[in-house]
């Protein structure tokens, strides 16, 4: 099968974690014998489509025109796999791709931008995957029952920790304002004797690297970074709503307490599973107090177990459903 995968992020090399979930799916499809090409469409390497359009919505027509031009041969593919509920599926339709050829991975941030605006009706009637059950309600009603749930994949080998963690902040993610990486120096100012370990890539990397209290490891793929960060308080200060972030599941598998922004997608699993604390503001003092509070926690043993079953299910779904009689799987 000849497949085109459309995405706004994809690893540029073995050490680049951007779009790792997309790369995993692509690798599995290729191993199954399919020809897969990547259509990576973004404004800049530093900024995702969603981040740019939030700040400069007037650039949407320019992006759409440029993308349509780049997709002039899109009808030649047997499958078009779209990551994000928009704008790729809609652009594929504009280029004349039949609905039955389109597969959509609906990630949380994109769904939330559409939900409640009336724009969710733009999601075409095609096979749709979401990464968490609680996101299903964000889909149009005509898709809610038919959309399969794909668990976020977690590599099966994670070190296990128990007991209090070190006085260290651990940040994993893009080093941008949207992800809240700029808060780290201010938090450390209020935590004498604490250090920070940062894994990621982005515009704020030089600033963080210049702070002697912060050890920047660069961009490391998962689970490679788990071998370097050690034990500490994991922070997720993202300023934009998250879907079901993979890194939260990884922190849970490591048995690390988490301090996260009080946003949908982070609030539910942290409150229901007792993973850590939530912060509602940008004030470093609030984040520092929360870090001190959870640093001595002893998470239950079940928190430090690896969810290898989710990883296996992800692999099985991606391999087997390619040949499903309905072509129903989003990775197919």
C-alpha positions in Angstrom: 0.0 0.0 0.0 1.2 3.5 -0.9 0.7 5.8 2.2 1.2 9.5 2.8 1.5 10.6 6.4 0.8 14.3 7.0 2.2 15.8 10.2 3.5 19.0 11.7 6.3 17.4 13.5 8.7 14.5 12.8 12.2 13.6 14.1 15.0 15.1 12.1 17.4 12.4 13.4 17.8 9.7 16.0 18.2 12.2 18.8 15.2 14.3 18.0 12.0 13.5 20.1 9.6 15.6 18.0 6.8 13.6 16.6 8.1 10.4 18.1 4.6 8.9 18.1 4.3 9.6 14.4 7.6 8.0 13.7 6.6 4.9 15.6 3.5 4.4 13.5 5.4 5.0 10.3 8.1 2.5 11.3 5.6 -0.2 12.0 3.8 0.4 8.7 7.1 0.1 6.8 8.0 -3.1 8.7 4.6 -4.5 7.6 5.7 -3.9 3.9 4.0 -0.6 3.1 5.6 2.3 1.3 5.2 5.4 3.5 6.2 8.9 2.7 6.2 11.8 5.1 4.6 15.2 4.4 5.9 17.4 7.1 4.3 20.8 7.0 5.1 23.6 9.4 5.9 27.3 9.6 9.4 26.9 11.1 11.4 24.2 12.8 11.0 26.1 16.1 7.3 26.5 16.1 4.4 24.2 15.4 1.4 25.0 13.2 -0.9 25.3 16.2 1.5 27.6 18.1 1.9 29.9 15.1 -1.8 30.1 14.2 -2.7 30.8 17.9 -0.5 33.9 17.7 -1.0 34.9 14.1 -4.4 33.5 12.9 -4.3 35.8 9.9 -1.6 33.6 8.4 -4.0 30.6 8.0 -4.9 31.4 4.4 -1.2 31.6 3.5 -0.4 28.3 5.1 -3.4 26.7 3.5 -2.4 27.9 0.0 1.2 26.7 0.5 0.0 23.3 1.8 -2.4 22.8 -1.1 0.4 23.5 -3.6 2.6 21.0 -1.8 -0.1 18.4 -1.9 -0.9 18.5 -5.6 -0.1 14.8 -6.1 -2.0 13.6 -2.9 -4.7 11.8 -4.8 -2.1 9.3 -6.1 -1.8 7.6 -2.6 -3.9 4.6 -1.4 -4.1 6.1 2.1 -3.6 9.6 3.5 -2.9 9.5 7.3 -3.5 12.9 8.9 -2.1 13.8 12.3 -4.3 16.4 14.0 -8.0 16.8 13.4 -7.2 19.8 11.3 -6.1 21.2 8.9 -4.7 18.2 7.1 -7.9 16.2 6.6 -9.7 19.3 5.3 -6.9 20.1 2.9 -6.8 16.5 1.7 -10.5 16.8 0.9 -9.9 20.1 -1.0 -7.4 18.2 -3.1 -10.0 15.7 -4.1 -9.0 12.8 -1.8 -12.0 10.5 -1.2 -13.1 10.4 2.4 -12.6 6.6 2.6 -8.9 7.1 1.9 -8.4 9.5 4.8 -7.2 8.3 8.2 -7.1 10.8 11.1 -5.2 10.8 14.4 -7.1 13.3 16.6 -4.7 14.7 19.2 -6.1 16.6 22.1 -4.9 20.1 21.4 -6.4 20.1 17.9 -9.7 18.7 19.1 -10.0 21.3 21.8 -9.5 24.1 19.3 -12.4 22.8 17.2 -14.7 21.8 20.1 -17.5 24.2 20.9 -16.7 26.5 17.9 -18.8 24.6 15.4 -15.7 23.8 13.5 -15.7 20.2 14.7 -18.2 19.5 12.0 -15.3 19.9 9.5 -13.8 16.6 10.6 -14.7 14.3 7.8 -16.5 11.0 8.2 -13.4 8.8 8.2 -11.7 6.4 10.5 -10.6 8.4 13.5 -8.3 7.6 16.4 -7.9 9.4 19.6 -5.2 8.9 22.2 -7.4 8.8 25.3 -11.0 7.9 26.2 -11.8 11.2 27.8 -11.2 12.9 24.4 -14.0 11.0 22.6 -16.6 13.5 23.7 -14.8 16.3 21.8 -15.6 14.5 18.5 -18.7 15.2 16.5 -21.5 12.9 17.7 -21.5 11.1 14.3 -17.9 9.9 15.1 -18.0 9.3 18.8 -19.2 5.7 18.7 -17.1 4.5 15.7 -13.8 6.1 16.7 -11.3 3.5 18.1 -9.2 4.5 21.1 -5.5 4.0 20.7 -3.5 4.0 23.9 -0.5 6.2 24.1 2.5 3.8 23.5 5.0 3.4 26.3 8.3 1.6 25.7 8.4 -1.6 27.8 11.6 -0.9 29.7 11.6 1.8 32.3 13.7 1.8 35.5 11.5 1.6 38.6 11.9 4.0 41.6 10.2 4.1 44.9 10.5 6.4 48.0 11.3 10.1 48.1 13.1 11.6 45.1 16.0 14.0 44.9 15.7 17.8 45.1 15.7 18.1 41.4 13.2 19.3 38.8 12.8 17.3 35.6 11.4 18.9 32.5 10.9 16.9 29.3 9.5 18.6 26.2 9.8 21.4 23.7 11.7 24.4 25.1 9.1 27.0 24.3 6.9 29.5 26.0 3.8 27.4 25.3 5.3 24.5 27.2 6.3 26.7 30.1 10.0 26.1 30.0 10.7 29.7 30.8 9.5 29.2 34.3 12.3 26.9 35.4 14.9 29.6 36.5 12.3 31.5 38.6 11.2 28.3 40.3 14.9 27.4 41.1 15.4 30.9 42.6 12.9 29.9 45.3 14.4 26.4 45.9 17.9 26.8 47.3 20.0 23.7 46.8 17.7 22.3 44.0 18.8 21.6 40.5 17.0 21.0 37.2 17.4 18.4 34.5 16.0 19.4 31.1 15.5 17.2 28.0 14.2 18.9 24.9 14.8 21.2 22.0 13.6 24.7 21.2 14.1 28.4 21.2 14.7 28.6 25.0 17.6 26.1 25.0 20.5 28.7 25.0 18.9 30.5 28.0 18.4 27.4 30.0 21.8 26.0 29.1 23.5 29.2 30.4 22.0 28.7 33.9 24.5 26.7 36.1 21.7 25.1 38.1 20.2 23.5 34.9 21.7 20.6 33.2 20.5 20.5 29.6 20.7 17.1 28.0 19.5 18.2 24.6 17.0 16.2 22.6 16.9 12.6 23.7 14.3 10.0 22.6 12.3 8.0 25.0 13.2 5.9 26.9 16.8 6.9 26.5 16.3 10.0 28.6 15.1 7.9 31.5 18.7 6.6 31.9 20.0 10.1 32.4 17.5 12.2 34.4 17.6 10.2 37.6 15.0 10.8 40.3 13.3 14.1 40.9 10.1 16.1 40.7 8.7 16.1 37.2 7.1 19.3 36.0 4.6 19.9 33.2 4.0 23.7 33.1 2.4 23.8 29.7 0.2 26.8 29.1 -2.0 25.2 26.5 -4.4 22.3 27.0 -2.9 18.9 26.6 -4.6 15.8 25.2 -3.2 12.8 27.1 0.5 13.6 27.1 2.8 10.7 26.7 5.4 12.2 29.0 2.8 12.1 31.9 2.4 8.3 31.4 6.2 8.0 31.3 6.7 9.9 34.5 4.1 7.6 36.1 5.9 4.5 34.9 9.1 5.9 36.5 7.3 6.4 39.8 8.0 10.1 39.9 5.7 12.7 41.5 4.4 15.3 39.0 3.6 19.0 39.4 1.5 20.1 36.4 -0.6 23.0 35.2 -4.2 22.7 36.1 -5.5 22.0 32.6 -7.8 19.5 31.1 -5.8 16.5 30.0 -3.5 16.9 32.9 -6.0 17.5 35.7 -8.0 14.2 35.3 -5.1 11.6 35.5 -3.3 13.5 38.2 -6.3 13.9 40.5 -7.7 10.4 39.9 -4.4 8.6 40.3 -2.7 10.7 42.9 0.3 11.4 40.7 1.2 14.8 42.2 0.0 18.4 42.5 -1.7 21.0 40.2 -0.8 24.7 39.8 -3.1 27.3 38.3 -0.8 30.3 37.9 2.4 31.4 36.3 3.8 32.5 39.7 7.1 30.7 40.4 6.3 30.7 44.1 3.3 28.4 43.5 5.4 26.0 41.5 8.2 26.0 44.0 5.8 25.3 46.9 4.2 22.4 45.0 7.6 20.9 44.2 8.6 21.0 47.8 5.3 19.4 48.8 5.5 16.4 46.5 9.3 15.8 46.8 8.9 13.6 49.9 6.0 11.6 48.6 6.2 7.9 48.3 4.1 6.9 45.3 2.2 3.6 45.5 4.1 0.7 44.0 1.6 0.4 41.2 2.5 3.8 40.0 6.0 2.6 39.2 4.9 -0.2 37.0 5.4 -0.1 33.2 2.4 -0.2 31.0 3.9 -2.6 28.5 0.4 -3.8 27.6 -0.5 -0.4 26.1 2.7 -0.6 24.0 1.9 -4.1 22.8 -1.7 -3.2 22.0 -0.5 -0.2 20.0 1.9 -2.4 17.9 -0.8 -5.1 17.4 -3.4 -2.5 16.3 -1.0 -0.8 13.8 0.1 -4.1 12.2 -3.1 -6.1 12.1 -5.7 -3.4 11.3 -3.9 -2.4 8.1 -5.6 -5.3 6.3 -9.0 -4.9 8.1 -11.8 -5.4 5.7 -13.1 -1.9 6.4 -9.7 -0.2 6.5 -10.9 1.2 9.8 -7.6 1.8 11.6 -6.2 5.3 11.5 -2.7 4.0 10.9 -3.6 2.1 7.9 
